[in-house]
Amino acid sequence: MRLLKTENRKIAVEELNISDAYQRTIVPARVNRIAKNLDQDAFGSLTVGQRRDGSYWVVDGMQRLTAARKLGIGMVPCDVFESDGQEHEARVFRLKNRERTNVSSVALFRAQLTEGDEQSLEIDRVIRNAGLKLALKEESSGWPYVKAVKALERSFQRVGSDGIARALAIIIEAWPGETNALQGDMIEGMCWFLKKHDGFDESRLVEKLKTKSVTSVIRAADATFKLERDRHASSQYGRSLATCDAIAFIYNRGLRKKKTSV
């Protein structure tokens, strides 16, 4: 891994730019807390990329910069690295923040998209082709937004882009407009179903799911998850697998042929 070479210098706040392509949303309450308790000796340094045109772009420390502007502070310390552009800065943002517990998976996914990560771009393409949108902004919610990027990433590794596309098509046909149908466990559970049940009748599955509400499937999955956890205490059995089993139960019910009388 290439080490990030930086030079520490003070830069005027009006020279610092922020790219919303990969940065998180500014949180006013957090900015106000920082501003209220700001100790300039403990401010630390912002991580800043200097592009070839000489412009400065904040990669890490956006909330602190906003607080400094609020307080009228003119200069802030920065660790400056030579930036090759927005994709390079997004990569640095992702690497600096991937181990932080306060950075959401959505923020990291946005950075991966900006960076040009092939898997993230393919997931975004599949979502758009399904007529849905990735919820990459805090204000994005409800149908047709999908926020479950970690479930999508795991499912991509499991069934690929074609599998995700097929799972989404089933979900959309069975529960059009149902926001809860786009949650992570449902999408991942459907992808698990595709992986574990080769050769099933897709039209039958859709028709059977149409008779059930999303809430009832989630409730059944929760009950199955609790039962399996209490029975086996297995960390391998998660809610997405429980959702897969709930879907399988709905599909298989009434499928067996009745015995003919002699």
C-alpha positions in Angstrom: 0.0 0.0 0.0 1.4 3.4 -1.0 2.1 5.7 2.0 0.4 9.0 2.0 3.0 11.8 2.0 1.7 15.0 3.6 3.0 18.4 4.5 1.5 20.2 7.4 0.7 23.9 6.8 -1.9 26.4 7.8 -4.4 27.3 5.1 -7.1 30.1 5.0 -10.6 28.6 5.4 -11.9 30.4 2.4 -9.4 28.5 0.2 -10.7 25.1 1.3 -13.2 23.4 -0.9 -15.6 20.4 -0.1 -16.8 17.9 -2.7 -20.2 16.4 -2.0 -19.5 13.5 -4.4 -17.9 11.5 -1.6 -18.1 13.6 1.6 -20.7 13.0 4.3 -23.6 15.4 4.9 -22.9 18.3 7.2 -24.6 17.6 10.6 -25.6 21.0 12.1 -25.9 19.6 15.7 -22.4 18.1 15.5 -21.0 21.3 14.0 -22.6 23.3 16.9 -21.1 20.9 19.5 -17.7 21.2 17.9 -18.0 25.0 17.8 -19.2 25.2 21.4 -16.3 23.1 22.8 -13.6 24.0 20.3 -10.1 24.2 21.7 -7.8 25.4 18.9 -4.8 23.6 20.6 -6.8 20.3 20.2 -8.3 21.1 16.8 -5.9 18.7 15.0 -5.2 18.9 11.3 -7.6 18.5 8.4 -6.6 16.1 5.6 -6.5 18.1 2.4 -5.7 17.2 -1.2 -4.0 19.9 -3.3 -4.9 19.4 -7.0 -2.6 20.2 -9.9 -4.4 23.5 -10.4 -3.4 24.5 -6.9 -6.9 24.2 -5.4 -7.4 22.7 -1.9 -10.0 20.0 -1.2 -10.9 18.7 2.3 -10.8 14.9 2.5 -11.2 14.5 6.2 -12.4 17.1 8.8 -15.4 18.7 7.0 -17.4 19.1 10.3 -14.4 20.8 12.0 -13.9 23.1 9.1 -17.6 24.1 9.1 -17.3 24.8 12.9 -14.2 26.9 12.3 -16.0 29.0 9.7 -18.9 29.4 12.1 -16.5 30.8 14.7 -14.8 33.1 12.2 -11.4 31.4 12.4 -9.3 32.4 9.5 -6.6 29.8 9.3 -6.6 26.1 10.1 -3.8 23.5 10.2 -3.9 21.0 7.4 -2.0 17.8 6.4 -1.7 18.4 2.6 -1.0 15.7 0.0 -0.6 15.9 -3.7 -4.0 15.0 -5.2 -4.6 13.5 -8.7 -8.2 14.6 -8.5 -11.6 13.7 -7.1 -11.1 9.9 -7.5 -7.8 10.0 -5.6 -9.4 12.0 -2.8 -12.3 9.6 -2.6 -9.9 6.7 -2.2 -8.0 8.5 0.6 -11.4 9.3 2.3 -12.4 5.7 2.1 -9.1 4.4 3.5 -9.0 6.9 6.4 -12.6 6.2 7.4 -13.3 2.5 6.8 -12.2 1.5 10.3 -14.2 4.3 12.1 -17.4 3.2 13.7 -19.0 6.6 13.2 -18.7 6.5 9.4 -21.7 4.8 7.7 -21.4 2.2 5.1 -23.4 4.5 2.8 -20.7 7.2 3.1 -18.0 4.7 2.3 -20.0 3.4 -0.7 -20.4 6.9 -2.0 -16.6 7.3 -1.8 -16.1 4.0 -3.6 -18.5 5.2 -6.4 -16.6 8.4 -6.8 -13.3 6.5 -6.7 -14.6 4.4 -9.6 -14.7 1.0 -7.8 -16.0 -1.5 -10.4 -18.2 -3.5 -8.0 -19.9 -0.3 -6.6 -20.4 1.0 -10.1 -22.0 -2.3 -11.2 -24.3 -2.4 -8.2 -25.4 1.2 -8.9 -26.1 0.2 -12.6 -28.2 -2.8 -11.5 -30.2 -0.6 -9.0 -30.8 2.0 -11.7 -31.9 -0.6 -14.3 -34.4 -1.9 -11.8 -36.0 1.5 -11.7 -34.7 2.1 -8.2 -32.1 4.5 -6.7 -29.4 4.2 -4.1 -30.1 6.3 -1.0 -26.7 8.0 -0.8 -27.9 11.2 0.8 -29.3 11.5 4.3 -32.6 12.9 3.0 -33.2 10.0 0.6 -35.8 7.6 2.0 -38.8 5.6 1.0 -39.5 3.9 -2.3 -37.6 3.8 -4.7 -34.6 4.3 -2.6 -32.3 1.5 -1.4 -30.1 2.2 1.5 -28.8 -1.4 2.2 -25.4 -1.1 0.5 -23.7 -3.7 2.7 -26.4 -6.2 1.9 -26.0 -5.4 -1.8 -22.2 -5.9 -1.6 -22.5 -9.2 0.2 -25.2 -10.3 -2.4 -23.0 -9.3 -5.2 -20.2 -11.6 -4.0 -22.8 -14.4 -3.6 -24.9 -14.2 -6.8 -23.4 -11.4 -8.9 -25.1 -8.6 -10.6 -27.5 -10.9 -12.5 -28.7 -12.5 -9.3 -29.3 -9.1 -7.6 -31.2 -7.9 -10.7 -33.4 -11.1 -10.6 -34.0 -10.7 -6.9 -35.1 -7.1 -7.3 -37.4 -7.9 -10.2 -39.2 -10.5 -8.0 -39.5 -8.1 -5.1 -40.7 -5.3 -7.2 -43.3 -7.4 -8.9 -44.5 -8.9 -5.7 -44.6 -5.7 -3.6 -44.5 -2.7 -5.8 -44.1 0.6 -3.9 -43.5 -1.2 -0.5 -40.6 0.6 1.1 -40.0 -2.3 3.6 -39.5 -4.7 0.7 -36.2 -2.8 -0.1 -34.6 -3.3 3.2 -31.3 -5.2 3.4 -32.6 -8.5 4.9 -35.3 -8.8 2.3 -32.9 -8.2 -0.7 -30.2 -10.4 0.8 -32.7 -13.0 1.8 -34.1 -13.2 -1.8 -30.6 -13.5 -3.2 -29.9 -16.3 -0.8 -33.1 -18.0 -2.0 -31.9 -17.7 -5.6 -28.6 -19.3 -4.7 -30.1 -22.2 -2.6 -33.1 -23.0 -4.8 -32.0 -23.6 -8.4 -34.8 -24.2 -10.9 -37.7 -22.9 -9.0 -40.9 -21.5 -10.7 -40.4 -17.8 -10.6 -44.0 -17.0 -11.5 -45.2 -19.2 -8.7 -43.0 -17.5 -6.2 -44.2 -14.0 -7.2 -47.9 -15.1 -7.0 -47.4 -16.7 -3.6 -45.6 -13.6 -2.3 -48.3 -11.3 -3.5 -50.7 -13.1 -1.0 -48.4 -12.1 1.9 -47.6 -8.6 3.2 -44.0 -7.6 3.6 -44.6 -7.2 7.3 -45.8 -10.8 7.7 -42.7 -12.2 5.9 -40.4 -10.1 8.1 -42.3 -11.2 11.2 -42.0 -14.9 10.1 -38.3 -14.4 9.5 -37.8 -12.8 12.9 -39.5 -15.8 14.5 -37.4 -18.3 12.6 -34.2 -16.4 13.4 -35.0 -16.4 17.1 -35.9 -20.1 17.1 -32.7 -21.1 15.3 -30.6 -18.8 17.5 -32.1 -20.3 20.7 -31.8 -23.8 19.3 -28.3 -23.8 17.9 -26.8 -20.5 19.1 -25.1 -20.3 15.7 -23.6 -17.0 14.7 -23.7 -18.2 11.0 -27.5 -18.0 10.9 -28.4 -14.4 10.4 -31.6 -12.5 9.6 -31.0 -12.7 5.9 -30.9 -16.5 6.0 -34.0 -16.5 8.1 -35.7 -14.3 5.5 -34.6 -16.8 2.8 -36.2 -19.6 4.8 -39.4 -17.6 5.3 -39.6 -17.1 1.5 -39.0 -20.8 0.9 -41.8 -21.8 3.3 -44.2 -19.5 1.4 -43.1 -20.9 -1.9 -43.2 -24.6 -0.9 -46.5 -24.5 0.9 -49.0 -26.6 -1.0 -46.4 -27.6 -3.6 -46.4 -31.3 -2.7 -48.9 -33.4 -4.6 -51.6 -35.0 -2.6 -51.6 -38.8 -2.5 -54.2 -40.3 -4.7 -56.7 -42.7 -3.0 -56.5 -46.3 -4.0 
